[in-house]
């Protein structure tokens, strides 16, 4: 069962394709194979209000492929997926489905992908609590383990 | 969730089986000096295993573009040159005639040739040609003047139509160097620094910084700022992606930017939206400037501009009012350079920045702080001659003061020899400002042999045939065949080197040398960063090492200090003396911290930090922003702005427009390559495999062109083939084409060569020599007879060569600018496909 998700804010994806190339370099993918690709919806003109600008629809949407394993090897080392790390627009995020779904609710023009059944246990993955109406009524339950920042090596 | 990171790690550390080197990237491969943070993972054999973005970098914070991500494929590319090689001049064009030699042999050969040409014909018969973006590119004047001893350094772009036209206006109109978008790059904690404020409005004018990162501006900072509330105005004929996020998008006709800028000024002045205090205290000639803007003939109104620029007048009012509504910042680009009217467009945009009070304020336009004059004492008044070396140079005070890595050889050169620089008599401002031969006059010299023949060449980090820069590359090709001997420095054999090179010196890439990355070449208070060597490859050397070693070998006095010793002990010493200076630390210390943020003192015009004599004000003769430009007047140009219609527009030349009904523009940037570089990096080529032309659906239907079909475009100067992208992002009647295309996977050998044009003969094309008098300027257009468009060989450099359709000599009065973005052509569909065979690319170039 999928446990983790990529959250992509496509209001800001500029189509730089750093995610595409970072993934290929990380996983040694040859020409003709991809772990993530950027799809264009547009450009096409929505209305005649203006000659350009916001009268045009153009969204670039990175979509993980069947070859995406959410960078399982990097996750095992405690690192973010390489696409998320390198995104020039800082428009990609990674976390548990619950954590990313809560962020999805914060603004429009985002998309959530659960590319694979990666169910590796990651520190902090079970700490996230979805805020509910009941939670507003009383103190939020404390997480069992306070998340610790990773120790810096000398 | 929390993740591991490498924050706080030293510049070099161990991780598992790797040594990780933290570094800041510049070039080669070409890129502008942003200094993006990288972590280079080197294995036990000293080989790069992989590259990641360095989260320690205060601006890029771990982000990285595709070109740095694919660095390994560049460094270890099978077609890379890693040893010096020579070839007999009679075998030029033949890819299998190169033979490996040693560095000692290479230097000896250069000395033999240099001495021969200097002693037989005079040093001026040598010329060094350079390209853009590269760390070595900005050393071209030093290579020519200090190393070889010739005054002729030449960036071959017609009218130096890249950055320098803007720089020139900055120096002379503004009296300060390079007003750039303030993205808090030089401030601790960047956007969160308490001194900083996010711009209310960002304008990208003829610039798409996300892909171009012009001159060190980290383009995606615009996205960071939009997320923090900045509104966006785009001034661009095309609907690029960023335009679809803009609050106002003005889709002006190519080449009409001056009209648009004058119209904004008209709105802002007449609706009283400007900063009265700044105008009163810090501007010169405001009344005259207003009179020109409001002049019924030479001035501009939004209504007049709407007609000229072919945009709705409401867009002009909306843009101007939004710009003037708060703290605004303009990121201005090549549209100001690649235009005969560009000097006026720049004049206007600088005026906008000034009268709206956006100069050197937080979130506005940051400018460089310059050193006090030698001998300056606090509290004592001093006389400074702005024309001379105190401020840095003849007539280019602000730029030279802001970019203290002085051009070594120019001042040391004998004045009589300096006077022989090609184009000096015709364009003295250009030559004095840049210390380069004027490129169009150099084109004349190589084609016609007048005023004298160039006999020895140095192709220095440029692929001028490909090209990104030069106009009429056919002419350059025919002319440079007359070089008797030619050396080159680069990482790959390009069509240019294959065509003319007799010796190639292999350049170190960014992973193989130390360097200092200087945003805006040190002319902006952002960062100075260390490029830290990570690996060794073959026998490559850096440009700086070549400068030092070859300079010494050739006995250059300009590279000796007062004691007669080497001015620079080695590469790191050069970096300490010349590039790391503003950090106040030697290179070794900069290496440790990797990135130095320079800090910003805002409103320097109030505190004297813009002038070497420390008098408040700007570095101009009047001490103020010269809206009425004394420098323009001095050099014979109108001191006030005016609009001039592009030379190849339907209005200027209706007969030409009938033959060639499509306005064409070029130069739009791409993430996958830096101009003509990266064509042999398979993973990058896959992103953008073919040269494209954008055509509106109405035009495609009329010409019977399908999406993805190949077409041929042509005009009186040349022709080229492109793959059609049928799209509404261009207006009907306008097309946009890729530049810098060659095909390294294709045939190298030039086995079909036309007759060589004898020196001194100006040939015709289509039996027509176009000599036109236009606005009082005589346009000479010497064409070259041979049409190379279908010639095999030279890696297909003539197949999709858009600059072949761009002529030389369409410059401004001051010698700047060229018609790269506002020209005209005809289009016809082709039956054949020229689609790139990606399997062939992968086969030849995968590592």
Interface residues (C-beta under 8 A of the other chain):
Chain A: X11 X12 X14 X15 X16 X17 X18 X20 X21 X22 X24 X25 X26 X30 X31 X32 X42 X43 X44 X45 X50 X51 X52 X53 X54 X56 X57 X58 X60 X77 X78 X79 X80 X82 X85 X86 X87 X88 X89 X90 X91 X94 X95 X96 X99 X122 X123 X124 X125 X128 X147 X148 X149 X150 X152 X153
Chain B: X1 X2 X3 X4 X5 X7 X8 X9 X13 X50 X51 X52 X53 X55 X61 X62 X63 X64 X65 X66 X69 X70 X72 X210 X211 X220 X223 X224 X226 X227 X234 X239 X241 X242 X243 X244 X245 X246 X247 X248 X249 X250 X251 X311 X312 X315 X671 X672 X682 X683 X684 X686 X687 X727 X728 X729 X838 X839 X841 X842 X846
